[in-house]
Each structure stands twice: as C-alpha cells, then as structure tokens.
C-alpha cells in the first residue's frame, strides 16, 4: 500500500500563535496542571535559515513546547518580519496555526507534495538544542489549517511534566481536533491523501430526541454532517454545519472554515460542569447515537480555541 503523501498518520503537534506568550504560558500551565513553562527565542536568519514564500526572512519567534500524553502543544509569539505566523495573526487573530507531522526527510517529500498541489510556504532550521528542520505547506484552503512537516535528526522522547495541580478540566490528554468546513467531501479527500486513509463514512446529527442539543441555552436540531479520521495520537473531526442554529454554523459564518475546537475526555461531565463556573457552556448535547455527551466551553479568550469536554458511554 502507498505510504501516502506524508508517510505517516501520526499528528505530532498542535501549534498556537499568540500575542503574549507569558500570559499564554500561564494559562496553559493551569489548563494542564503543570509548572509554568519558559519560552526561548529562535535564532536570527544566519542560524534559522528561514525562507518565506521563497524569500529570506528575519522572522524570530518566542517558543514554548509542552509535551502531553497525546500531542505536543507549541506556543508561538512572532516578531513583525514576514512569516506565515504573522500573516495568520493578522488574518485570523490568535489561534491554532498548524498541525505537524514528523517525517523521515523533508527533501524526499517536497517534490511530490508540490506536484500534488501542496506548495512550500515557509521553511527553516531548528535553533534549539535539538537539530532538525521544518516546512510549512500552503494547505489552509484544502485542509482548513496549515500542515507542518518536521524532520528531527535525533529522536525526541516525550517529556510530559509532572502535575502540580489537577488539570483544569480533569485531563491532560487532547483526544480530538475538529475543523468546520463548507464542503466535507473536498476536505476529507485531502486528508485521505495526506494520511493514506480511506474516506470515513459520513455521520449526521441523529434524532433530536436522542441528541438533546442546546445552543446558548436553547434547544436546536443542530444539523450537521461529520467525518472522523482516527490517527495514532488524536482524532481529526470534520464538521459541515447545516441550516439550524449551532456553534458550528455560527463559527463558519463569523470566522469561516478552520479549527473549531480541541477536546479533552472526562468522566461525569454534568458534575464537572455544575462544579466549574469559570467558563460558560456554548453548546452541549448527546452524541448522534446516544453513546456519550459533549459540551463546548467559551474558552477562546484564554486558550485561543474552544475546548470541548467529552464523556463516552462505552
């Protein structure tokens, strides 16, 4: 079987562009129940060798990497020099800039990716102690987020930090990233090509007497079509909203296509929601088949993305 365009199915990293990395560091430490991580500054161009849209760039970033049990979280605060991160911040504001995959050798993949219509957007060398390089692909239109390729010269084992407090939502493990799309078939085709996976079956919202969805406190059918790609680390969910009121429909209207939420699984969802008053519930309901429930929390200001809590029945 073909290894696919990337040669891997494993999502390694979810990266956020932020305006204040100190504040983001504090918030994510509370989210995960870990000590506040410290940032480092990437090197200048003579070290980092950054090229953006084919031109050298003096972009530098303050970076933080946080290993979790599933994926690595990256926080990035960039300067004003040309970069895809600066462009994202100007176009969308703070939020998830890319998802990353570790591959064997970037140079062995770039030509076939270009031939398949996924052009190189930005590239550079690591400037931390671990040697390697990265490449951002121009995939925002096709995949609704940028895909990054990481090439590490030496393996980097996960270094999950010890807990100093309970994680804010009862879990450190991100289990899902979800993207709102206008055309789920088109988006799924691109993910299938990258991941070398069959296109998942479509799932619709399910009967309202089972889902019992409430959006902003009001019952709604919240019609939508869903697809789920199961990777070794997290689930990638694609959501095409319908016409009825929902968080997904409003996100598409207000922000356009892109990342809608990340998910943490928890036990006793209703008890946790009733005990936790820090963030209001945007939308909640049962799974389409009744085998679990979910709640979207209004966490955008602190974490630059909606956080979903999931409780599975089996």
C-alpha positions as CSV (number, residue, x, y, z in Angstrom):
1,X,0.0,0.0,0.0
2,X,1.2,3.5,-0.8
3,X,2.6,5.3,2.3
4,X,0.6,8.4,1.4
5,X,2.0,11.9,0.8
6,X,3.5,12.2,4.3
7,X,4.5,8.6,5.0
8,X,2.9,8.9,8.5
9,X,-0.6,9.1,10.0
10,X,0.6,10.5,13.4
11,X,-0.2,14.0,14.3
12,X,2.7,15.1,16.5
13,X,1.9,18.7,17.3
14,X,-0.8,21.4,17.6
15,X,0.6,24.9,17.4
16,X,-0.9,28.2,18.6
17,X,0.0,31.7,17.5
18,X,-0.4,34.1,20.5
19,X,0.2,37.8,21.1
20,X,1.5,37.4,24.7
21,X,3.4,34.2,25.3
22,X,3.9,34.9,29.0
23,X,0.1,35.0,29.5
24,X,-0.4,32.0,27.3
25,X,2.2,30.1,29.2
26,X,0.4,30.8,32.5
27,X,-3.0,29.8,31.0
28,X,-1.8,26.5,29.5
29,X,0.1,25.6,32.7
30,X,-3.3,26.0,34.6
31,X,-5.1,24.1,31.8
32,X,-2.7,21.1,32.1
33,X,-1.9,21.3,35.9
34,X,1.9,21.7,35.3
35,X,4.6,24.2,36.2
36,X,4.6,27.4,34.0
37,X,6.9,26.6,31.0
38,X,9.5,29.2,29.9
39,X,10.0,30.4,26.4
40,X,13.1,30.6,24.3
41,X,13.9,32.8,21.3
42,X,14.7,31.3,17.9
43,X,17.9,32.4,16.1
44,X,18.4,35.0,13.5
45,X,18.3,34.2,9.8
46,X,22.0,33.2,9.6
47,X,21.2,30.4,12.0
48,X,17.5,29.7,11.4
49,X,17.7,29.9,7.6
50,X,14.0,30.9,7.3
51,X,12.6,31.3,3.9
52,X,9.0,32.6,3.5
53,X,7.4,32.3,0.0
54,X,10.9,31.8,-1.4
55,X,12.5,34.9,0.2
56,X,14.8,35.0,3.2
57,X,13.2,36.4,6.3
58,X,14.4,37.7,9.6
59,X,11.4,36.4,11.5
60,X,12.1,35.3,15.0
61,X,9.7,33.6,17.5
62,X,9.4,33.2,21.2
63,X,8.5,29.5,21.5
64,X,7.2,27.1,24.1
65,X,6.9,23.3,23.6
66,X,4.7,21.3,26.0
67,X,4.5,17.5,25.7
68,X,1.3,15.9,26.6
69,X,0.3,12.2,26.5
70,X,-1.1,12.6,23.0
71,X,0.4,15.5,21.1
72,X,2.8,18.3,21.7
73,X,1.5,21.8,22.2
74,X,3.5,24.6,20.7
75,X,3.0,28.3,21.6
76,X,4.5,30.9,19.3
77,X,4.8,34.7,19.6
78,X,6.3,36.2,16.5
79,X,8.0,39.5,15.5
80,X,7.0,41.8,12.7
81,X,9.1,40.3,10.0
82,X,7.5,38.3,7.1
83,X,6.2,34.9,8.1
84,X,3.2,32.7,7.8
85,X,2.6,33.1,11.6
86,X,2.4,36.9,11.2
87,X,0.1,36.6,8.3
88,X,-2.2,34.2,10.3
89,X,-2.3,36.6,13.2
90,X,-3.3,39.5,11.0
91,X,-5.9,37.5,9.1
92,X,-7.4,35.4,12.0
93,X,-6.1,36.7,15.3
94,X,-4.7,34.3,17.9
95,X,-5.4,30.6,17.4
96,X,-4.3,27.3,16.1
97,X,-1.8,28.0,13.2
98,X,-0.9,24.4,12.2
99,X,-0.8,20.7,12.9
100,X,2.5,19.0,12.5
101,X,3.7,15.5,11.4
102,X,7.2,14.1,11.9
103,X,8.6,12.6,8.7
104,X,11.9,11.0,7.8
105,X,13.3,13.5,5.3
106,X,11.5,16.7,4.1
107,X,13.6,16.9,0.9
108,X,12.2,13.4,-0.1
109,X,8.6,14.6,0.1
110,X,8.6,18.2,-1.1
111,X,8.6,17.5,-4.9
112,X,5.8,15.0,-4.7
113,X,3.8,17.4,-2.5
114,X,4.3,20.2,-4.9
115,X,3.3,18.0,-7.8
116,X,0.1,17.2,-5.8
117,X,-0.7,20.9,-5.4
118,X,0.6,21.5,-1.9
119,X,3.3,24.2,-2.2
120,X,6.0,25.0,0.2
121,X,5.1,28.2,2.2
122,X,7.9,28.6,4.7
123,X,10.9,26.5,5.8
124,X,13.7,26.8,8.3
125,X,16.2,25.1,10.6
126,X,15.6,24.3,14.3
127,X,17.5,26.7,16.6
128,X,17.1,24.9,19.8
129,X,19.5,22.2,21.1
130,X,17.8,19.5,19.0
131,X,18.8,19.7,15.4
132,X,16.3,19.4,12.6
133,X,14.2,21.4,10.2
134,X,10.6,22.3,9.3
135,X,8.5,23.1,6.4
136,X,5.0,24.7,6.3
137,X,2.8,23.6,3.4
138,X,0.3,26.0,1.9
139,X,-2.7,23.9,2.8
140,X,-5.1,26.3,4.5
141,X,-7.6,26.3,1.7
142,X,-7.6,22.5,1.2
143,X,-7.2,21.3,4.8
144,X,-8.5,24.3,6.7
145,X,-5.3,24.6,8.6
146,X,-1.6,24.7,7.7
147,X,0.3,21.4,7.7
148,X,3.8,21.4,9.0
149,X,6.5,18.8,8.3
150,X,9.1,18.2,11.0
151,X,12.4,16.5,10.4
152,X,14.3,15.6,13.5
153,X,17.9,14.5,13.3
154,X,17.7,12.8,16.7
155,X,14.6,11.2,18.3
156,X,12.9,13.4,20.9
157,X,11.2,11.3,23.5
158,X,8.1,12.8,25.2
159,X,8.9,14.8,28.4
160,X,5.5,15.1,30.0
161,X,5.8,17.4,33.0
162,X,4.7,16.2,36.4
163,X,1.4,17.5,37.7
164,X,1.5,20.2,40.4
165,X,-2.3,20.6,40.4
166,X,-5.4,19.0,38.9
167,X,-5.7,19.7,35.2
168,X,-8.4,22.4,34.8
169,X,-10.8,20.1,33.0
170,X,-9.7,16.8,34.6
171,X,-7.4,15.6,31.8
172,X,-4.1,16.5,30.2
173,X,-4.8,14.4,27.1
174,X,-6.1,16.1,23.9
175,X,-8.1,13.5,22.1
176,X,-9.5,15.4,19.1
177,X,-9.1,18.4,16.9
178,X,-12.2,19.5,14.9
179,X,-12.5,21.7,11.8
180,X,-15.5,23.4,10.4
181,X,-15.8,23.1,6.7
182,X,-18.1,24.1,3.9
183,X,-17.6,21.0,1.7
184,X,-16.8,18.0,3.8
185,X,-16.2,15.7,0.8
186,X,-13.5,18.0,-0.5
187,X,-11.7,18.4,2.8
188,X,-11.9,14.7,3.5
189,X,-10.3,13.9,0.2
190,X,-7.3,16.0,1.1
191,X,-6.9,14.4,4.5
192,X,-7.2,11.0,3.0
193,X,-4.4,11.8,0.6
194,X,-2.1,13.1,3.3
195,X,-2.9,10.3,5.7
196,X,-3.3,7.4,3.2
197,X,-6.6,6.5,4.8
198,X,-9.9,5.6,3.3
199,X,-12.5,8.4,3.4
200,X,-14.5,7.9,6.6
201,X,-18.3,7.3,6.4
202,X,-20.5,10.3,6.9
203,X,-22.4,10.6,10.1
204,X,-25.4,13.0,10.5
205,X,-26.6,14.6,13.7
206,X,-29.1,12.0,14.8
207,X,-32.7,12.3,16.1
208,X,-33.2,15.4,18.3
209,X,-34.9,13.3,21.0
210,X,-31.5,11.5,21.3
211,X,-29.1,14.3,20.9
212,X,-30.9,16.9,23.0
213,X,-28.6,19.6,21.8
214,X,-28.8,23.1,23.4
215,X,-27.1,26.0,21.8
216,X,-26.8,29.1,24.0
217,X,-29.3,27.5,26.3
218,X,-32.0,26.9,23.6
219,X,-32.9,23.5,22.1
220,X,-31.9,23.0,18.5
221,X,-31.6,20.3,15.9
222,X,-28.0,21.4,15.3
223,X,-28.0,19.6,12.0
224,X,-24.6,18.8,10.5
225,X,-22.5,16.2,8.7
226,X,-19.4,14.7,10.4
227,X,-16.4,12.6,9.5
228,X,-13.8,11.2,11.8
229,X,-10.2,10.3,10.9
230,X,-8.6,8.1,13.6
231,X,-4.9,8.7,13.9
232,X,-2.5,7.1,16.4
233,X,-2.5,10.2,18.6
234,X,-5.7,12.1,18.1
235,X,-9.0,12.1,16.2
236,X,-9.4,14.6,13.3
237,X,-13.1,15.6,13.1
238,X,-14.6,17.4,10.1
239,X,-17.9,19.2,10.5
240,X,-20.1,20.6,7.8
241,X,-22.9,22.6,9.5
242,X,-26.5,22.6,8.3
243,X,-29.1,25.3,8.5
244,X,-30.2,25.0,12.1
245,X,-28.6,27.1,14.9
246,X,-25.3,25.6,16.2
247,X,-21.9,26.6,17.4
248,X,-20.5,25.2,14.1
249,X,-22.8,27.3,11.9
250,X,-22.0,30.5,13.8
251,X,-18.3,29.7,13.6
252,X,-18.5,29.3,9.8
253,X,-20.5,32.5,9.5
254,X,-18.3,34.6,11.7
255,X,-14.8,33.2,11.1
256,X,-15.0,31.0,8.0
257,X,-13.6,27.5,7.7
258,X,-10.9,26.3,10.2
259,X,-10.3,24.8,13.6
260,X,-13.4,24.9,15.8
261,X,-12.3,23.1,18.9
262,X,-9.9,20.7,20.7
263,X,-11.3,18.0,23.0
264,X,-10.5,16.5,26.4
265,X,-12.3,13.4,27.7
266,X,-13.6,13.4,31.2
267,X,-15.8,11.4,33.5
268,X,-19.1,12.6,35.0
269,X,-19.4,15.6,32.6
270,X,-22.5,17.1,34.1
271,X,-21.0,17.0,37.6
272,X,-17.9,18.7,36.3
273,X,-19.9,21.4,34.5
274,X,-22.0,22.1,37.6
275,X,-18.9,22.4,39.8
276,X,-16.9,24.5,37.4
277,X,-18.1,28.1,36.9
278,X,-15.1,29.6,35.1
279,X,-16.3,29.3,31.5
280,X,-19.9,29.3,30.2
281,X,-21.3,26.4,28.1
282,X,-21.8,27.4,24.4
283,X,-23.4,24.2,23.3
284,X,-24.0,20.8,24.8
285,X,-25.7,17.6,23.8
286,X,-25.5,13.8,23.3
287,X,-23.6,12.0,20.6
288,X,-25.6,11.2,17.4
289,X,-26.1,7.6,18.6
290,X,-26.5,8.4,22.3
291,X,-23.3,6.8,23.3
292,X,-21.8,9.8,25.0
293,X,-22.2,13.5,25.6
294,X,-20.2,16.7,25.0
295,X,-20.0,20.3,26.0
296,X,-18.3,23.3,24.3
297,X,-16.9,25.8,26.7
298,X,-16.3,29.5,26.0
299,X,-12.5,29.3,26.4
300,X,-11.5,31.4,23.3
301,X,-10.1,34.3,25.3
302,X,-7.7,32.3,27.5
303,X,-6.8,29.3,25.2
304,X,-7.4,30.8,21.7
305,X,-9.7,27.9,20.8
306,X,-13.0,26.4,22.1
307,X,-12.4,23.5,24.4
308,X,-14.8,20.5,24.2
309,X,-15.3,18.1,27.1
310,X,-16.3,14.6,26.0
311,X,-17.8,11.8,28.1
312,X,-18.1,8.5,26.3
313,X,-20.6,5.9,27.5
314,X,-18.6,2.9,26.1
